[in-house]
Amino acid sequence: MRVFIAGAAGVLGLPLARRLVEAGHRVTGLTRSASKQDLIESAGADAVIADALDREAVEAAVRASRPTHVVNLLTALPPGGARSPRDLRSTNRLRVEGSRNLLAAALEAGARRVVAESFLAVYGFPGKAGKLDEETALYPIESKHPFSETVMALRSLEQLHQDARRQGAVECVILRFGLLYGPGVVSTERMLRNLSRGRLWLPVPLTGTSSWIHVEDAVSALAAAMDEDLPGGIYNICDNQPAGLSQAVEVARQILAAHPPRSFPAWLLSWIAPMVASMAAAHWAMDNRKARRVLGWQPTFFTLHEGFASLVGTTAGPSGGVRRG
C-alpha cells in the first residue's frame, strides 16, 4: 500500500506511520508544522508540510504521493486539553473544511480507500445509560450545549464520507473512537502524574459512563480498517467495559497504590471547564461487536485496568491486588 496520513505527527498518526512502515508499506505523513518533519521521518515515513485548510496545497501533496489509501486524523487540540468550546474550534474547522479538502484530494489522486477518525461525541448526549451501536439514531443536541459545535463538526465529517461511499466515489471507513488514553495522551499522563504526587482533584458526584480505547488498540483498528477485502462504513472502536471518570481514576489509583484524590463539587467544574464537565456527565457506552465481527479486530486491553497496568508497569495479582512488575 501507499498510505497518506493527514495528522501524521499526532498521538495516533505517528505510531500508525511506524506500524505501516515496519509492515513494508510506503507512507507519506502530512503536518502543518515544519518542526514536526523530523518526527515523522524518524518513523520511516516521508514528511510533507501543508495546511489542510489550503485545498490546493493538500491536493498537490496527495497527488505527489499517489496513495492507494488516505487516513484522516486531522485535529488541532490545545496542548493542555480542551476546557471550553473555543478550544475545539480549530479542530472543528479541520474536521469540516480540512476533511472536505482531503477527501477531494484523495478522489483526484485515485485513492481506493479513505479511513477517517470520528469520536463517540457524534452520538450526541443520551439522557440515560445504554449501549450505543452503529445503528443507534444520533441524538438531537441543543445549540447552546458546550459540545454543540464539536458534534456538528463530527457529523459533517461522517456525512461527507458516507456520501462519497454511497455514490461509489471511493470506499470509506469511519472509526468512532472511545475516549483515548495511553502513552502520549496529555490527559492520561497528567492524571497519572498528579495521582502519584497526591495532587489530583476529582469533581463529585460524577454520573456519566463512557467507552475508552487505548492508543495501541486505536492504531490496530486503523490498520485493520485499511484491508480492502473488508467493507467500509461506520465502526465503534472501544474496549469491552465502559467506565465513568471516577472509575477510571480509581483504577489508576489502585494500580499506582496512590492516595485517593481530593474532591470538589461537580458544579464548579461546569464553570471552570464546561467541556470536561459535559464529558464527565455523558452516557457514551458504545458496543464494539460490529468491529470485532466484520473487521476481525479486538482490543488488546479489554478494560481500563489492563490498559493502565501496562502504562505503569504493574500487573494484577491473583487476589485482585497489585504487584510491581
N, C-alpha and C positions, 0 to 999 in steps of 0.2 A: 504494500500500500504506500501511497504518497499522501501524507496527512498534513493538513494545515490547521494549526491550533491558534485560535484567537484568544488571547489571555494566557499565553504560554508561560508567563513568569509568575502566575498565581499559585495558590496553595494546591489546586488540582492540576493546573496546566503543566507545572514543572515535573511532578512525578509521572504524569501521563506521558509527557515527551520522553522522559528517561526510559519508561517501560517499553514504549513503542520502538525506540532506537535499539534497545537491547534485543528486541524481537526481530530486528533486521529491517525495519521499515524506515523510509525516508521521511523526516519530519521537518516542517518549517514552522517556527513559532513567531507569532505577531505580538509585539508590545509597543506601546506608545512612548515608552521611556528608554532613551538611549543608555541609561545607566544599568538597565537590566539585560542588555545584549549579551554580556559575558556570562550571565547566569544561565540564559537559555542555551548558549553554545556549550557550557560546561555539561549540559545534559546530552550533548551529542547532536543537537538539532541546529538547523540553520536559523538565524535570527533575522527578522525584518522589522524595521521601525516605521510605524504608521499609526495615525489616529483613526480609529474605527468610525468616527463620525465624518471622515473625509472619504466620500464614496469613491472618487477617482483613485485615491491612494490605495484604498482597500482592493479595488478591482485590479490595479496594477500588481499589487503584492500577491494576490491569489493567482492571477493569471501566470505570473512568472514561476510559481511553484508547481503548476499543473497537477493539482491534487485530485486523488480519487475520493478522498474523504475530507470533510471540513468539520471542525469541532468548535462550537460557540461557547466559550467560557468567559464572555465579556462582563466584567464588573469593574467598579471603581470605588471600592469600600474604603472608608477612612481608617487610618492605622489603629485608632482606638476603638473601632466598632461604631455601629450606628445607634445613636441615642434619640434622635428626633427625625422627623420626616425629611428635613433638608439634607441630612447626612446621606440619604439614599438617592437623592435626585440625579446625581451624576450616573449612578448605576442604572437607574430607571431609564434615563435617556439612552444609555448604551443598549439596554435591552429592547428598546423600541427602534431608534434610528440606527444604532450600530448593527443590530440584528438584521434589519432590512438591507443595509449596505452589504453585509457579509453574505447573506443568502443570495442577493443579486449577483455578487461576485462569484459565488460557488456555481450558480447556474451558468453564468457566462463562461466560466472556465471548464465546464463539463464534468463537474464532480458527480459522483454516483450516489453519495450518501452524506447527509448532514446530521450531526449529533448536537443537540442543544441542551444546555443546562437550565432547568427550571427549579422551582423551590416550593415547598409544601404550603407556603402562604397563598399560593394561587387558588387554593380551595376557598379562601375567604375565612370567615370565623363562625364555625358551627356553634350553636348555643349549648351543646352538651357533648359528652364524650361518645365516641362511636368510631368504628373503623372506616376509614376513607379509602375507597378503591378507585381505579381509573374510570369507572362508570358513574361515580358519585357526581351529582349535579353541583356545579360551583355555586357557592352561597353568595347572595347579594351583600354588598358592603356599603355602609354609609359614606357619603362624600367627605365628611369631617373626621372619619376614623384615621388614626395615625398611620395606618398601613394602606390607606386607600390608593395612593399613587403607586406604591410598590405592587399591590395586587393587580391594578390595571396594566402596569408595565409587563408583568409576568403573563397575564392573559393575552396581551398583544403579541408577545414573543411566541406563545404557544399557537395562537391563531394563525400567525404568519407561516409557521412551519407546517401546521396541519393543512392549510390551504394549498401550499406547494405540493404536499404529498397527495392530496385528493385530486389535484389537477394532473398528477403524473409527471410533474416537472423534475422532481428528484425525490428519492426516498429519504424521509426524515424520521429521526428518533428523538423524542423529548424525554428527558430523565428528570422526574420530580424528586429532588433530594430532600431528605430529612435535615434536621439541624446538624450541621457539620461540626465535628470535633476531631482532635488529634494533633499530631505534630505540625507546627506552622500556623495553627488556628489561634489567633490572638486571644479570643475569649477563653479557650481551653488553657493556654499557657498562663494567662493571668489568674484564672481560678485556682489552678494547682499551686502556683507560686504564693498567692495570698493565703490559701488554706495552710500550706506548710509553714507560713510565718505567723499564723494566727491573726491575719488581717482581713479576712473575708467577712463581709456584711451581707446578710440574706434577708430580703423582704418577706414578711409573714403577715397573713397566710397567703400561700400560693395554691391555686386550684387547677391550673392547667395541666395538660398532658400532651407531650409531643413525641414524634418519632425522631430517631437520631441515626446518624451514619458516620462511621469512622472514615477518615480521609483515604486510607488504603482500600476500603471497600467501595468508596465512591469512584476511585480510579479504576478498580477492576470492573465496575459496572460500565464505565465509559468505554473501556477496552472491549467488553462483551458486546456493547451496542454497535460496534463497527462491523460485526460479522454480517456480510451481505446476504447470507443464506437465511438470516432471521428477519422477521417482519418489523417494519417501523411502527410508529405510533407512540403512545404515552406509557411510561412505566414508572411506578413508585419505587424509589431506591432508599431503603431504610433497613435498620436491623429488625430483630424479631420481637422486641419488647419495648413498647412505648413507656416513657417515664417523664414525670414533671421535673422542673428545675430543682426543686428541693430534693427530690430523689437522686438526681444526678450529683448534686453536691454531697449528699450523704454517702453515696457510693464512693466518690473520690476521697471523702474524709476517712472512711473506714480503711481504704487501701493505703492511704498515707499515714494512718494512725495519728491523725491530727486532732486538735481540739475542735469542738463544734463551732460553727460560725456565729458571729454576733448577729443580732436581729434588729430590724427596724420596721415600722409599719408599711405595708404594701402600698397604701395610698400615696405615700411620699415618693415611691418610685415612679408613679404616674406623672408626678410633677417634675422629677429630676430627669427621667429617661423614659418618655412615653412609648417609644418603640419597644424597649426591653419589657416594660410593664405589659404591653399588649401581647407579646410573645409568651410571657410567663403565665398569662391567664388563658391562652388559647387551647382549644382541644383539637390537636392535629395528630391523631393516631392513624397512621397510614397502614395499609395492607400491602405487603410486598410479594404476594403469591404469584401475580402475573409475571413479574420479572424473573422469579425463580423458575416458573414453569416454561416460559417462552424463550427467555434469553439464556437459560441454563446458568444463571448467576445466583449466588447466595453469599451473604456476608460471612467473612471470616470471624468477625466479632459479633456474635449473636445478641449480646447485651452490652449495656454500658459498663458493667462490672468487668467483663473480659477486655473491653477496649481501654478502659482507664488502667487496668492492671498492666497492660502491655506498655503503657506510656511511662509508668513509674517503676517498671522492673520488678513487679510483685506478682505472686500467684496466690490464689485462694487455697487454703489447706482443706483437708477432708471435712473438718467440722465447720467450715464456712468462715474461719478466721483468716488472718492474713499473715503470710510469712515473707520475709525479704528474699528476693531472688539474687 
